[in-house]
Amino acid sequence: MADNDVVDTVHGPVRGTSDGSVRSFRGIRFAAPPVGELRWRAPLPPDPWTEPADATAFGPMPVQPPNQIIVFPDGVSQSEDCLFLNVWTPDSARPGDDLPVMAWVHGGAYMFGGTAQPLFDGRSFAHTGEVIVVTLAYRVGALGFLDLSRLLDDADPNPALRDVMAALRWVQQNIGAFGGDPDRVTLFGESAGGGIVTTLLTVPEASGLFARAIAESSPATSVYGQDRSEHVARTLLNDLGVDASDAASLRGLDADRITSAGMDIFSRIPHDDPGTLAFAPVVDGDLVPQHPPAVFARGGSLPVPLIIGTNRDEATLFTRMKSPLMPVSTEALAAMTADLRAERPDLDVPADAEIAGAYSGLRAPARGPAISRDLGFRMPTVWVAEGHSRVAPTYLYRFDWTTPLLRLLGIGASHGTELPYVWGNLATSRKDITFRLGGLRTGRAVSTRMQSRWIGFAVDGVPAADDDSAPWQPYTVPERRSLVIDRTDAAVTDLDAEGLSVWGTTPLAFP
């Protein structure tokens, strides 16, 4: 291997590999193993090393239950020791080049996912020569989002958020050696990753760790207080047969056992309390000092430029999978709004009849998913844009493009369907049926435009396409300009007027 494949980091040298166009460094340790006494603790720096560490293969993925959608490549293991990151650079990148950096946080409902997913291969970004890509790992499920801080004196709330921040600090300290600019880091993520992005935008301690942000399909209001998180913690203890006075014994339990119990709770909580999640960021009064929607509403978020948006048909995939994460039945939606009124009497939650009337123009099977989509994803995104646009340039989008087959199946532009286009990794598997009825040529054009806009934003804060596509203007009130991404892009004014007329401009969120 060439000497160029070895890069010195503050912890020790790492050896990657090059394909002649892109250099990749996979499985770089950025924190000590979060095991034993470090379980549910903030991550610590790793022990230094002197010989080049192998960075040609992904590190272990976070421990998690099986999932029918998220599949990892052969040879990638799972471990509680999972805090590794990956770097893709143009082959020509050298220290001093100061290329902008795009740091990715994967999704997975705060329960699943990892950086080894083939979809998140950074070559398609790095081969352009314009950016460096870093994909960040964090602990998921009960090991990453369980808040034991009221039951264990030395437990830190929000360990997963702290993992992401530790990885971003690594980027600040090391990316210059790979040819990157630490002052031009764009933090981007989707779903749970998008939720981490919007949450960190309200965390004072995250100031300076990234200069721009992109949040795709963020469940921005799904951040809860410690009363709710303590209930989840006590439920897990009870399911594991551990007394609250002996919570420290959890550190001696097998990680798989904790993960299995966490999966049971992950499924139960949204069924028993529609509209809520068992595991999510927590308002702990310390790292996350205030409820993020309230911070955005008062214009208190970090003043960094932001792209934020959702997909037109967010809920269809959840509905098809009969997932409890998004309530779609009349009974579940009624229970959710009743609970919201009871728990947040300070909010003006629309009456059920008013909500039903607003969606009466849809066919009956589509009403529940549309309501859930708007209250779970679209309106939280609009509420973030309303507040954040007062402190920094904010660009709102809606992704509408879908292929003929996904349209025929009733999936449409569902949750996560924008990801292959953002990453430029279309039809990467024979099992992928997305383009079976055509649409690949158009899909590639959509992908080219999206990557151009995402890269342009990372370079200079302007999400412009390379062609003559519609210019994307910042979101401002009262114009409320947005971009609709479809076969061709369209600049639209007041795209969410109907949603705002129903749900209002004050964020609706559980405490």
C-alpha positions as CSV (number, residue, x, y, z in Angstrom):
1,M,0.0,0.0,0.0
2,A,1.1,3.6,-0.6
3,D,2.2,5.8,2.3
4,N,-0.8,8.0,1.5
5,D,-3.1,5.3,2.9
6,V,-1.7,6.0,6.4
7,V,-3.0,9.1,8.3
8,D,-2.0,10.2,11.7
9,T,-4.8,10.9,14.1
10,V,-4.5,12.3,17.7
11,H,-4.9,8.8,19.0
12,G,-2.6,7.0,16.6
13,P,-2.1,6.3,12.9
14,V,-4.7,4.5,10.8
15,R,-4.2,2.7,7.5
16,G,-7.0,2.8,4.9
17,T,-7.2,1.9,1.3
18,S,-7.7,3.6,-2.1
19,D,-9.5,2.5,-5.3
20,G,-7.7,5.2,-7.3
21,S,-10.6,7.6,-7.0
22,V,-11.5,7.5,-3.3
23,R,-9.6,6.7,-0.2
24,S,-11.6,5.0,2.6
25,F,-10.8,4.5,6.2
26,R,-13.3,2.3,7.9
27,G,-13.6,1.2,11.5
28,I,-11.6,4.0,13.2
29,R,-12.1,3.9,16.9
30,F,-13.1,7.3,18.3
31,A,-14.0,6.3,21.9
32,A,-13.1,3.7,24.5
33,P,-15.4,0.6,24.6
34,P,-18.6,1.7,26.5
35,V,-18.8,-1.6,28.4
36,G,-18.7,-2.6,32.1
37,E,-18.6,0.4,34.3
38,L,-18.7,2.6,31.2
39,R,-22.2,1.3,30.2
40,W,-24.6,4.2,30.3
41,R,-21.7,6.6,30.8
42,A,-20.5,9.4,28.5
43,P,-17.9,8.1,26.1
44,L,-14.2,8.4,27.0
45,P,-11.3,8.9,24.6
46,P,-9.7,5.6,23.4
47,D,-6.3,4.4,24.6
48,P,-3.6,5.7,22.2
49,W,-1.8,3.4,19.8
50,T,1.5,3.7,17.9
51,E,1.4,1.2,15.0
52,P,-1.0,1.9,12.1
53,A,-4.4,0.5,13.0
54,D,-6.2,-1.4,10.3
55,A,-9.0,0.8,8.9
56,T,-10.0,-1.3,5.9
57,A,-13.1,-2.9,7.4
58,F,-16.1,-1.7,9.3
59,G,-16.1,-1.9,13.1
60,P,-18.8,-3.9,14.9
61,M,-22.3,-2.5,14.7
62,P,-24.3,-1.6,17.9
63,V,-26.0,-4.4,19.6
64,Q,-29.6,-4.5,18.3
65,P,-32.5,-6.9,17.6
66,P,-33.1,-8.4,14.2
67,N,-34.9,-6.1,11.7
68,Q,-36.5,-7.0,8.4
69,I,-35.4,-3.8,6.6
70,I,-32.0,-3.0,8.0
71,V,-29.5,-5.7,6.9
72,F,-25.8,-5.6,7.4
73,P,-23.2,-7.0,5.0
74,D,-21.7,-10.4,5.7
75,G,-18.8,-10.3,8.1
76,V,-20.0,-7.3,10.1
77,S,-20.5,-8.3,13.7
78,Q,-22.5,-6.7,16.5
79,S,-20.9,-5.6,19.8
80,E,-21.4,-3.3,22.7
81,D,-18.0,-2.0,21.7
82,C,-19.3,-0.2,18.7
83,L,-18.0,3.4,18.8
84,F,-16.2,3.5,15.4
85,L,-16.5,5.9,12.5
86,N,-15.6,5.8,8.8
87,V,-14.0,8.4,6.4
88,W,-14.2,8.7,2.7
89,T,-12.0,11.3,1.0
90,P,-11.1,12.1,-2.7
91,D,-8.0,10.2,-3.5
92,S,-6.1,13.5,-4.1
93,A,-7.1,15.0,-0.7
94,R,-4.2,16.0,1.5
95,P,-3.7,18.1,4.6
96,G,-4.3,21.8,3.9
97,D,-6.9,21.2,1.2
98,D,-9.6,22.2,3.6
99,L,-12.5,20.4,1.9
100,P,-15.9,20.7,3.4
101,V,-17.0,17.7,5.5
102,M,-20.3,15.9,5.6
103,A,-20.8,13.9,8.9
104,W,-23.7,11.4,8.8
105,V,-25.9,10.1,11.6
106,H,-27.9,7.1,10.5
107,G,-31.6,6.5,11.4
108,G,-33.4,3.4,12.7
109,A,-36.0,4.6,15.2
110,Y,-33.3,5.0,17.9
111,M,-33.3,1.2,18.0
112,F,-31.6,-0.1,14.9
113,G,-29.0,0.8,12.2
114,G,-25.3,1.3,11.8
115,T,-22.7,2.7,9.6
116,A,-22.0,-0.5,7.6
117,Q,-25.3,-0.3,5.8
118,P,-24.4,-0.5,2.1
119,L,-26.7,2.5,1.4
120,F,-24.3,4.8,3.4
121,D,-21.2,4.1,1.3
122,G,-19.6,7.5,1.0
123,R,-17.8,6.9,-2.3
124,S,-20.6,8.6,-4.3
125,F,-20.0,11.8,-2.4
126,A,-16.2,11.7,-2.2
127,H,-15.6,10.8,-5.8
128,T,-16.9,14.2,-6.8
129,G,-13.7,15.7,-5.3
130,E,-15.8,18.3,-3.5
131,V,-16.4,16.8,0.0
132,I,-15.2,14.4,2.6
133,V,-17.7,12.1,4.2
134,V,-17.7,10.7,7.7
135,T,-20.3,8.3,9.0
136,L,-20.7,8.2,12.8
137,A,-21.8,5.4,15.1
138,Y,-23.7,5.7,18.3
139,R,-25.2,3.3,20.8
140,V,-28.9,2.4,20.0
141,G,-31.9,1.1,22.0
142,A,-31.7,0.6,25.7
143,L,-27.9,0.8,25.7
144,G,-27.9,4.2,24.0
145,F,-31.1,5.9,25.1
146,L,-32.1,4.4,28.4
147,D,-32.0,7.2,31.1
148,L,-30.8,5.7,34.4
149,S,-29.6,9.0,35.8
150,R,-32.3,9.1,38.5
151,L,-31.5,5.5,39.6
152,L,-27.7,5.4,39.2
153,D,-25.5,8.2,40.5
154,D,-22.9,7.7,37.9
155,A,-25.2,7.1,34.9
156,D,-25.2,9.9,32.3
157,P,-28.4,10.7,30.5
158,N,-28.4,10.7,26.7
159,P,-25.4,8.5,26.2
160,A,-26.1,8.2,22.4
161,L,-26.2,12.0,22.0
162,R,-22.9,12.1,23.8
163,D,-21.5,9.4,21.4
164,V,-22.4,11.6,18.4
165,M,-20.8,14.7,20.0
166,A,-17.6,12.7,20.8
167,A,-17.4,11.6,17.2
168,L,-17.9,15.3,16.1
169,R,-15.1,16.3,18.5
170,W,-12.9,13.6,16.8
171,V,-13.8,15.2,13.4
172,Q,-12.7,18.6,14.8
173,Q,-9.4,17.3,16.0
174,N,-8.5,15.0,13.1
175,I,-10.3,15.8,9.9
176,G,-7.6,18.3,8.8
177,A,-5.1,15.3,8.5
178,F,-7.5,13.8,5.9
179,G,-7.7,17.1,4.0
180,G,-10.9,18.3,5.6
181,D,-11.9,21.7,7.0
182,P,-13.1,21.5,10.6
183,D,-14.8,24.9,10.2
184,R,-17.0,23.5,7.4
185,V,-18.6,20.4,8.9
186,T,-22.2,19.7,7.9
187,L,-24.0,17.4,10.3
188,F,-26.7,15.4,8.4
189,G,-29.0,12.6,9.3
190,E,-32.4,10.9,8.6
191,S,-35.2,9.7,10.8
192,A,-33.7,9.1,14.3
193,G,-30.5,10.6,12.9
194,G,-32.5,13.6,11.8
195,G,-33.9,13.7,15.4
196,I,-30.4,13.7,16.8
197,V,-29.5,16.6,14.4
198,T,-32.5,18.8,15.4
199,T,-31.9,18.0,19.1
200,L,-28.2,18.9,18.9
201,L,-29.3,22.2,17.3
202,T,-30.7,23.1,20.8
203,V,-27.7,21.8,22.8
204,P,-25.4,24.6,23.9
205,E,-22.5,22.2,24.4
206,A,-22.7,21.3,20.7
207,S,-21.9,24.8,19.6
208,G,-18.8,24.8,17.3
209,L,-19.0,21.1,16.5
210,F,-20.7,21.7,13.1
211,A,-21.3,24.7,10.9
212,R,-24.3,23.5,9.0
213,A,-27.0,20.9,9.4
214,I,-29.4,18.8,7.3
215,A,-32.3,17.0,9.0
216,E,-34.3,14.5,6.8
217,S,-37.6,13.3,8.3
218,S,-36.8,14.3,11.8
219,P,-39.2,13.3,14.6
220,A,-38.3,16.7,16.1
221,T,-40.9,16.7,18.8
222,S,-40.2,13.1,20.0
223,V,-37.9,14.3,22.8
224,Y,-39.3,13.7,26.3
225,G,-38.7,14.7,29.9
226,Q,-37.2,12.6,32.7
227,D,-40.5,11.6,34.3
228,R,-41.3,9.7,31.1
229,S,-37.8,8.3,30.7
230,E,-37.7,7.2,34.3
231,H,-41.0,5.2,33.7
232,V,-39.3,3.4,30.8
233,A,-36.2,2.7,33.0
234,R,-38.3,1.3,35.8
235,T,-40.3,-0.8,33.3
236,L,-37.1,-2.3,31.9
237,L,-35.8,-3.1,35.4
238,N,-39.1,-4.8,36.3
239,D,-39.0,-6.8,33.0
240,L,-35.5,-7.9,33.8
241,G,-36.4,-8.8,37.4
242,V,-34.0,-6.2,38.8
243,D,-34.9,-4.1,41.9
244,A,-34.5,-0.3,41.4
245,S,-32.3,-0.3,44.5
246,D,-29.9,-2.6,42.7
247,A,-29.9,-0.8,39.3
248,A,-26.1,-1.0,39.3
249,S,-26.4,-4.8,38.6
250,L,-27.6,-3.9,35.1
251,R,-24.0,-3.4,34.2
252,G,-23.3,-7.0,34.8
253,L,-26.1,-8.3,32.6
254,D,-25.4,-9.6,29.1
255,A,-26.0,-6.9,26.5
256,D,-28.2,-9.1,24.4
257,R,-30.5,-9.7,27.3
258,I,-30.9,-5.9,27.9
259,T,-31.4,-5.4,24.1
260,S,-34.1,-8.1,24.0
261,A,-36.0,-6.6,27.0
262,G,-35.6,-3.2,25.4
263,M,-37.2,-4.4,22.2
264,D,-40.2,-5.6,24.1
265,I,-40.6,-2.1,25.6
266,F,-39.9,-0.5,22.3
267,S,-42.9,-2.3,20.9
268,R,-45.2,-1.9,23.9
269,I,-44.8,1.8,24.7
270,P,-46.2,3.2,21.4
271,H,-49.0,0.7,21.6
272,D,-50.0,1.6,25.1
273,D,-49.3,5.4,24.6
274,P,-49.8,6.2,20.9
275,G,-47.5,8.9,19.6
276,T,-44.6,8.3,22.0
277,L,-41.4,6.3,21.8
278,A,-39.7,4.2,24.5
279,F,-36.2,5.4,23.5
280,A,-35.4,8.9,22.3
281,P,-33.4,11.9,23.4
282,V,-34.2,13.1,26.9
283,V,-34.6,16.7,28.3
284,D,-32.2,16.1,31.2
285,G,-31.7,19.7,32.3
286,D,-28.0,19.4,31.6
287,L,-26.8,18.3,28.1
288,V,-30.4,18.9,26.8
289,P,-31.4,21.8,29.0
290,Q,-34.9,22.5,27.5
291,H,-37.4,20.8,25.3
292,P,-36.1,21.3,21.7
293,P,-39.5,22.4,20.2
294,A,-39.7,25.2,22.7
295,V,-36.1,26.2,22.0
296,F,-36.8,26.5,18.3
297,A,-40.1,28.3,18.9
298,R,-38.3,31.1,20.9
299,G,-35.5,31.4,18.3
300,G,-32.9,29.9,20.7
301,S,-31.4,27.2,18.5
302,L,-27.7,27.3,17.4
303,P,-27.4,29.8,14.5
304,V,-26.2,27.4,11.8
305,P,-27.8,27.2,8.3
306,L,-30.2,24.3,8.0
307,I,-31.9,22.1,5.4
308,I,-34.9,20.3,6.7
309,G,-37.7,18.4,5.2
310,T,-39.9,15.3,5.0
311,N,-41.3,12.9,2.4
312,R,-44.8,13.2,1.0
313,D,-46.0,9.8,2.2
314,E,-44.0,9.3,5.4
315,A,-46.5,6.9,7.1
316,T,-47.3,4.5,4.3
317,L,-44.4,2.1,5.0
318,F,-45.2,2.0,8.8
319,T,-48.8,1.3,7.9
320,R,-47.8,-1.5,5.5
321,M,-45.6,-3.1,8.1
322,K,-48.3,-2.7,10.8
323,S,-45.7,-0.8,12.9
324,P,-47.1,0.7,16.2
325,L,-44.6,3.6,15.9
326,M,-47.0,5.7,13.9
327,P,-50.7,5.5,15.0
328,V,-53.0,5.3,12.1
329,S,-56.3,3.8,13.4
330,T,-59.1,6.0,14.5
331,E,-58.9,4.6,18.0
332,A,-55.1,5.1,18.3
333,L,-55.3,8.7,17.0
334,A,-58.1,9.5,19.4
335,A,-56.1,8.1,22.3
336,M,-53.0,10.1,21.2
337,T,-54.8,13.4,21.0
338,A,-56.7,12.7,24.3
339,D,-53.4,12.0,26.0
340,L,-51.8,15.1,24.5
341,R,-54.6,17.3,25.8
342,A,-54.4,15.7,29.2
343,E,-50.6,16.0,29.5
344,R,-50.3,19.4,27.9
345,P,-53.3,21.5,28.9
346,D,-51.3,24.6,28.0
347,L,-51.5,23.6,24.3
348,D,-54.4,24.3,21.9
349,V,-54.8,20.8,20.5
350,P,-57.5,20.7,17.8
351,A,-60.7,18.8,18.6
352,D,-61.0,15.4,17.0
353,A,-63.9,16.6,14.9
354,E,-61.9,19.5,13.6
355,I,-59.0,17.1,12.7
356,A,-61.3,14.7,11.0
357,G,-62.9,17.5,9.0
358,A,-59.5,18.8,7.8
359,Y,-58.7,15.4,6.3
360,S,-62.2,14.5,5.1
361,G,-61.2,15.0,1.4
362,L,-59.0,11.9,1.5
363,R,-60.2,8.4,1.1
364,A,-60.9,6.7,4.4
365,P,-57.8,4.4,4.4
366,A,-55.5,7.4,3.7
367,R,-56.8,9.7,6.5
368,G,-55.1,8.0,9.4
369,P,-51.7,7.8,7.8
370,A,-52.0,11.4,6.7
371,I,-52.8,12.7,10.2
372,S,-50.0,10.6,11.7
373,R,-47.6,11.8,9.0
374,D,-48.4,15.4,9.7
375,L,-48.3,15.2,13.5
376,G,-45.3,12.9,13.6
377,F,-43.1,14.4,10.9
378,R,-44.4,17.2,8.7
379,M,-45.6,19.7,11.2
380,P,-42.7,19.2,13.6
381,T,-40.4,19.9,10.6
382,V,-42.4,23.0,9.7
383,W,-42.4,24.2,13.3
384,V,-38.6,23.8,13.4
385,A,-38.4,25.8,10.1
386,E,-40.7,28.5,11.6
387,G,-38.4,29.0,14.6
388,H,-35.0,28.3,13.1
389,S,-35.5,30.6,10.2
390,R,-35.3,33.5,12.6
391,V,-31.7,32.7,13.6
392,A,-30.1,31.3,10.4
393,P,-30.9,30.5,6.8
394,T,-33.3,27.6,6.7
395,Y,-34.3,25.6,3.6
396,L,-37.5,23.5,3.7
397,Y,-38.2,20.7,1.3
398,R,-40.7,17.9,0.6
399,F,-39.6,14.8,-1.3
400,D,-42.4,13.7,-3.6
401,W,-40.5,11.5,-6.2
402,T,-41.5,7.9,-6.3
403,T,-41.1,5.1,-8.9
404,P,-43.9,3.4,-10.8
405,L,-43.7,0.2,-8.6
406,L,-43.7,2.1,-5.3
407,R,-46.7,4.1,-6.5
408,L,-48.5,0.9,-7.6
409,L,-47.8,-0.7,-4.2
410,G,-49.3,2.3,-2.4
411,I,-45.9,3.1,-0.7
412,G,-45.1,6.2,-2.7
413,A,-42.6,8.6,-1.2
414,S,-42.6,6.9,2.1
415,H,-40.2,7.3,5.1
416,G,-36.6,6.8,4.0
417,T,-37.3,6.5,0.3
418,E,-35.2,9.7,-0.3
419,L,-32.0,8.0,1.1
420,P,-30.8,6.2,-2.1
421,Y,-31.1,9.5,-4.0
422,V,-29.2,11.5,-1.4
423,W,-26.4,9.0,-1.3
424,G,-26.4,8.3,-5.0
425,N,-26.6,4.5,-4.3
426,L,-29.5,3.4,-6.4
427,A,-30.4,-0.3,-7.1
428,T,-27.4,-1.6,-5.1
429,S,-29.0,-5.0,-4.4
430,R,-30.7,-7.6,-6.6
431,K,-33.4,-7.8,-3.9
432,D,-34.3,-4.1,-4.3
433,I,-37.5,-4.0,-6.2
434,T,-37.8,-0.2,-6.4
435,F,-37.1,0.1,-10.2
436,R,-38.7,-3.1,-11.4
437,L,-41.3,-1.2,-13.4
438,G,-38.9,1.5,-14.5
439,G,-37.9,5.0,-13.3
440,L,-34.2,4.4,-13.0
441,R,-33.2,7.0,-15.5
442,T,-35.3,9.6,-13.9
443,G,-34.2,8.4,-10.4
444,R,-30.6,9.0,-11.4
445,A,-31.4,12.6,-12.5
446,V,-33.2,13.2,-9.2
447,S,-30.2,11.8,-7.3
448,T,-27.8,14.0,-9.2
449,R,-29.8,17.1,-8.3
450,M,-30.2,16.1,-4.7
451,Q,-26.5,15.4,-4.3
452,S,-25.7,18.6,-6.0
453,R,-27.9,20.6,-3.6
454,W,-26.6,18.7,-0.5
455,I,-23.0,19.2,-1.6
456,G,-23.5,22.8,-2.5
457,F,-24.9,23.4,0.9
458,A,-21.9,21.8,2.5
459,V,-19.5,23.8,0.4
460,D,-20.9,27.3,0.8
461,G,-24.3,27.1,2.4
462,V,-26.3,27.4,-0.8
463,P,-28.3,24.3,-1.9
464,A,-28.1,25.0,-5.6
465,A,-28.4,22.3,-8.3
466,D,-25.8,22.1,-11.1
467,D,-28.5,22.4,-13.8
468,D,-31.2,25.0,-14.4
469,S,-33.5,23.5,-11.8
470,A,-35.7,25.7,-9.6
471,P,-33.7,28.0,-7.3
472,W,-34.2,27.0,-3.6
473,Q,-35.0,30.1,-1.6
474,P,-34.7,30.2,2.2
475,Y,-37.8,29.7,4.3
476,T,-39.2,33.0,5.7
477,V,-42.4,34.0,7.4
478,P,-44.9,34.9,5.9
479,E,-43.8,33.7,2.5
480,R,-42.9,30.2,3.7
481,R,-41.0,29.2,0.6
482,S,-40.3,25.4,0.1
483,L,-38.8,23.1,-2.6
484,V,-40.8,20.1,-3.8
485,I,-38.4,17.5,-5.1
486,D,-39.9,15.3,-7.8
487,R,-39.3,14.4,-11.4
488,T,-38.4,18.1,-11.7
489,D,-38.0,20.4,-8.7
490,A,-40.6,23.1,-8.0
491,A,-40.3,26.2,-5.8
492,V,-43.5,26.5,-3.9
493,T,-44.9,29.2,-1.6
494,D,-47.0,28.3,1.5
495,L,-46.9,24.6,0.8
496,D,-48.1,23.8,4.3
497,A,-50.9,26.3,4.6
498,E,-53.5,23.6,5.2
499,G,-51.4,21.9,7.9
500,L,-50.8,25.1,9.7
501,S,-54.5,26.0,9.6
502,V,-55.3,22.8,11.4
503,W,-52.3,22.3,13.8
504,G,-51.2,25.9,14.3
505,T,-47.7,27.3,14.6
506,T,-47.2,26.3,18.3
507,P,-45.4,23.0,18.5
508,L,-47.5,20.1,19.9
509,A,-45.4,17.7,21.8
510,F,-45.6,15.3,24.8
511,P,-43.7,16.4,27.8
